[in-house]
């Protein structure tokens, strides 16, 4: 079992180390600090300090996360689930996804991916290939309605 620490400077140092690799949500950073063995009060204080100094910002994190996941490409459902797991508030997620709808068409992305996947599976029976593509797209977080519309 890890020994709990109440050293504020060590906690800040560890938080900066984590932020050096990538942006993190407030909740994600808090959880990592607690997991590392810092008292929850110390973790909350570090998160408040970093938020006040604008080193962490859930809105900025959400935008960056959505942008990176769209490039993968992942569907809106999966992106939303990932952000909820990272402790982002529902209204922050919804606001970002509404902005995304202007520039991102899931139908076009699903069409492109399904064409690529069907080409790779051309040796298989058409129904089997469609089922595999359907499953693949579902796992990537695309809506079943959109997938069925395209397939």
N, C-alpha and C positions, 0 to 999 in steps of 0.2 A: 504494500500500500504506500502511495506517495505521501510524503510529509507536506502538509499545507503550509503555504508561505503568505506572509502579509507584507512583503517587501514591495512597496509601490514602484520604486525605480526599476527593480527586476521585471515587474509586470509590464511596465511601459516599454522597457527594452525588448521584451519578448513580443509585445504587440507590434512594435515597429519592425521587428524581424519578419513577422507574418505579413505585414503590409508591404514589405519590400518585394515579396513574390507576386502578390496580386491584391486587388481591392477585396475588401471583406465587408459583410453586413455587420451591423451592430451586434445582433444576436450571435452570429457566427464567431465573431471575435470574443465576445463574452464567454461563450461555450468553450472555446479553445483555451482561454486563460484559466477557467475553472478546471478543465481537464488536465492542464499542465500542473495544477496543484496550488493555485492561488485562491485565497478566500474570495467568496462571492462579493463581499463588500469592496475588496481591492479591485476585482475585475470590473465591477460597476463603476468605480471611480475612474479607472483607466479609460473605459468606454466613454464616459461623460467628458473626460479631458480631451480625448481624441475627436469626439463629436464637436465639442466647443471650438477646437483648433482647426476643424474642418479636414481632419485626416481621414475620417470616415463619414459617409453620407449615404443613407439607404437609397435615396432617389438616384444619385449618381451611380451607385453600385448596380441598381436595377437596370438602368439604361445600358451600362457596360455589359452586364450579363445577357440581356436580351440581344444586343448587337452581336455578341460573340456566339450565341446559340443559334441565331438566324443563319449565320455563315456555315454552320455545321452540315446540313440544315436540320433543325428540330422544329417540331410543330408547336403551336401556341399552348396546347394542353400540357406538354412536357415542360416547357419553359415555366409556365405558371406553377406547376407542381414543385419544380426545383427551387423556385424563389420562395414559395411557402415553407419548404423545408429549411431554408436558410433564415427564416424568421422575418421575412419582409411582410409588411402590412398589406392586406388585401387591396385597400384603396390605392396604395402606391403602385402595386402590380397592375391593377385595372387601368389606371391613368396612363402608364407606360404602354400597355398593350393597345389602348385606344389610339395613341399616337402612331403606333406601329401599323395599324390597319390601313393607313393612307398609303404607305409605301410597300406593303408586303402582301402578296396574294398567295394564300395557302394552296389554292387550286392550281396555280401555275407551278409552284414548287412541287406539289404532289405529281402533277403531270410529268414534269421533267424527270423526277426520281423514278417514277413507275416505268417510263420509257427506257431509262438506262438499265433498270433491274430486269425488265422483260427481255431486253436484248441479251443480257448475260445468261438468262434462263431459257433461251430459245430452243434448246434441245429437249426440254421437258414438255409434257402435255400442257396445253394452254390453261386449263383449269387449275392444275397444280401450281403452275407459275404464278397465276393470279393470286392464289391463296398465300403463297410465300411472300409476294410483294405486299399484299394486304397486311400480313402479320408484321413485316418489316416496317411499313409505314406507321402502323399502330404503335409499335415500340418506339418509334421516333417522335411520337406525340401528336400525330396528325389526327384530325377528327374523322371518325368512321363515315360520317355523311359525305365529307369531302372526298375521301378515298373511294367510296362507292360511286360517287358522281364521276370520277375520273376513270375508274376501272370499268 
